[in-house]
Structure formats: C-alpha cells, structure tokens
Amino acid sequence: MRKIEHIGIAVKDLEESNQLFEKLFGAPAYKQEEVASEGVKTSFFMNGPNKIELLEATNPESPIAKFLEKKGEGIHHIAFDVKDIVSEIKRLQDEGFIVLNEIPKKGADNKLVAFLHPKTTNGVLIELCQEIE
C-alpha cells in the first residue's frame, strides 16, 4: 500500500453534502459520477493532496444504504492506493485478511477496487484502489 488514496464518507443527501463540503474546502467537487453496479452516486473533493469521496445510495439494497441504516452518516471506508491490486489481494489473504471481493471490480474515479472485511481490520472497511490504465 503506497498511500491513502481517499476517505469515503456515507451521506444521505449528496447535493446537500456537496454544498457543505464545498463551503468546508472552499472549492467544488472536481468529479461526480454514478457507479450503478454498487448502487451509489459519488462526489470527489480535493483538499491539498488528499481526496474525500462522498457516497449516496441510489437503491435501498446497496452497501451504502445498509451502512446508513445501521450507522448513519459518517466515515465509511479508507482507501489505499496499490500498484498491483491482484498481488496485493493475494498477499493480504496470505496474511489472514478476509477479502470481500477477490476479483477486483470497476469502482469510481477510474479505479479497480477490492475491499477487506472490517472484522479483520479493527472495524474499519479498507478499500484497495488501483488506477485503470
């Protein structure tokens, strides 16, 4: 893992939260997109070298909808940039981590992604991200 790629925050209303974070950072989101396969709409903000991803559920069965129902708004995951997601998944499995999706899938912001189960990471959902080239 090379660096924190972004911090994901689950929100109930993306437009309302976009306004809040625009005021907070003094700049608008640089990107918004929907990831239909995950049932989510996202906005990305830059703050210095750091990225924040806001996530709103687009259907009641999505992981974000379930998170919001259980825990409310707040930090959903921490994402780490990796060079080779396939080898990183294998390495982490060999170390005893539970990978929620062993085959990387297309995520937001032109990334391949995989997630580690929070039960094996002190309650924090960890996302692995590799730039799609």
Helices and strands as residue ranges (DSSP letters): E 3-10, H 14-25, E 31-35, G 36-38, E 40-47, E 50-57, H 63-71, E 74-81, H 85-94, E 105-107, E 111-116, G 118-120, E 126-131
